[in-house]
Amino acid sequence: MPFDIAFFGSSLVSSYWNGAATYYRGIVRAMAARGHRVTFYEPDAYERQQHRDIPDPPWAKVVVYAAEPSQVRAALAQAAGAQVIIKASGVGVFDAWLEENVVDLRTLTHGRERRVIFWDVDAPATLDRVNGAPSDPFRALIPAYDAVFTYGGGTPVVDAYLRLGARACVPIYNALDPATHFPEPADPRFRGCLGFLGNRLPDREKRVEEFFLGPAAAHPAETFVLGGAGWEDKRMPANVRHVGHVYTRDHNRFNASARAILNVNRESMARYGHSPATRLFEAAGAGACLITDAFAGIERFLEPDREVLIANDGSEVSRHLDRLTPERARAIGAAARARVLTEHTYDHRVAEVEDVLNRLLLEDEAGDIDAATAGGCA
């Protein structure tokens, strides 16, 4: 049965200072392919509309509202006609207001209860915040949502949300959209020994210094390529080429152009584990040889040493690069691509979303979802 879904998130049409864009696009496109109707509500904020990657897509209706109280109220009033209303974390403006007022829409309509979902795209940050501040207003709202979906986190995140009173917590992990991320020819702009793509964020910067800038300093004869916003005034080794914000349309060429692509998790994501970043699946989809910082649960997504290389520190990144021949890099990239196509596409993830929504919307007595299913991965 197709669902009418209203989805409040940071942005579907712009990846500018919006790391969730690829995730949202993969999820929403897969929902549309399975017959669901999604209206995505996003604020006109942080210059994202001026830095769009894509026009309004045919697989979703996009509603952009001004970052002012009357406009967010009007957007929520329009969304009230949907069967399912999703409030994502990190919309960027009026988050607390939306979290409180979305819950108020959980009422009977046309004989059926409207369901409300909180979709946490940064569960480690949310949980650290509410556990550190018992008076945080969102903490009291958690039990009022029908379910919490998370971008990742596995059992530690599920257990933490259940302790806070969540009716259910289900990780919906990052994945691959094969229509968007696939092998492309190398691009001279991005050629190098190692490429890393990520915005400069406080709880990522030290890890980038360790896993990327350190190995660059240790290999002065090689070129290291850094993509992402915010790095302009960062001191770097002379062999690091900063290419600035890389639009989504160029991600495949970025991932195809270096001998290896680095994934560096933010500190909080690495600490909770089971949180594979979007770029991990993007790079695998492009057939890139991935080196990732170690985090708990990586083996459930990619097999170490065959589909991905694992590094516990910068010196291990350097050792991988020293031993990585072009032939081995191609073999690792091909194995990773085959694995994600088989097990980790957004179609797999949306099947998990559908299972939850069906149980919430179609059963006579929906009840709480069995927490034993909460840590599942397609």
HELIX and SHEET records of a PDB file:
HELIX    1   1 ALA A   21  ALA A   33  1                                  13    
HELIX    2   2 GLN A   49  HIS A   51  5                                   3    
HELIX    3   3 PRO A   69  ALA A   79  1                                  11    
HELIX    4   4 ASP A   95  VAL A  103  1                                   9    
HELIX    5   5 ALA A  123  GLY A  132  1                                  10    
HELIX    6   6 PRO A  137  LEU A  141  1                                   5    
HELIX    7   7 ILE A  142  ALA A  144  5                                   3    
HELIX    8   8 GLY A  154  ARG A  163  1                                  10    
HELIX    9   9 PRO A  188  PHE A  190  5                                   3    
HELIX   10  10 PRO A  202  VAL A  208  1                                   7    
HELIX   11  11 GLU A  209  LEU A  213  3                                   5    
HELIX   12  12 GLY A  214  ALA A  218  1                                   5    
HELIX   13  13 THR A  248  ASP A  250  5                                   3    
HELIX   14  14 HIS A  251  SER A  257  1                                   7    
HELIX   15  15 GLU A  267  TYR A  272  1                                   6    
HELIX   16  16 THR A  278  GLY A  285  1                                   8    
HELIX   17  17 ILE A  298  ARG A  300  5                                   3    
HELIX   18  18 GLY A  314  ARG A  323  1                                  10    
HELIX   19  19 PRO A  326  GLU A  343  1                                  18    
HELIX   20  20 TYR A  346  LEU A  361  1                                  16    
HELIX   21  21 ALA A  371  THR A  373  5                                   3    
SHEET    1   A 7 LYS A  61  ALA A  66  0                                        
SHEET    2   A 7 ARG A  37  ASP A  44  1                                        
SHEET    3   A 7 ASP A   4  PHE A   8  1                                        
SHEET    4   A 7 VAL A  84  ALA A  88  1                                        
SHEET    5   A 7 ARG A 115  ASP A 120  1                                        
SHEET    6   A 7 ALA A 147  THR A 150  1                                        
SHEET    7   A 7 CYS A 169  PRO A 171  1                                        
SHEET    1   B 2 LEU A 108  THR A 109  0                                        
SHEET    2   B 2 ARG A 112  GLU A 113 -1                                        
SHEET    1   C 6 VAL A 240  GLY A 244  0                                        
SHEET    2   C 6 PHE A 224  GLY A 227  1                                        
SHEET    3   C 6 GLY A 192  LEU A 197  1                                        
SHEET    4   C 6 ALA A 258  ASN A 263  1                                        
SHEET    5   C 6 LEU A 290  ASP A 293  1                                        
SHEET    6   C 6 LEU A 309  ALA A 311  1                                        
END                                                                             
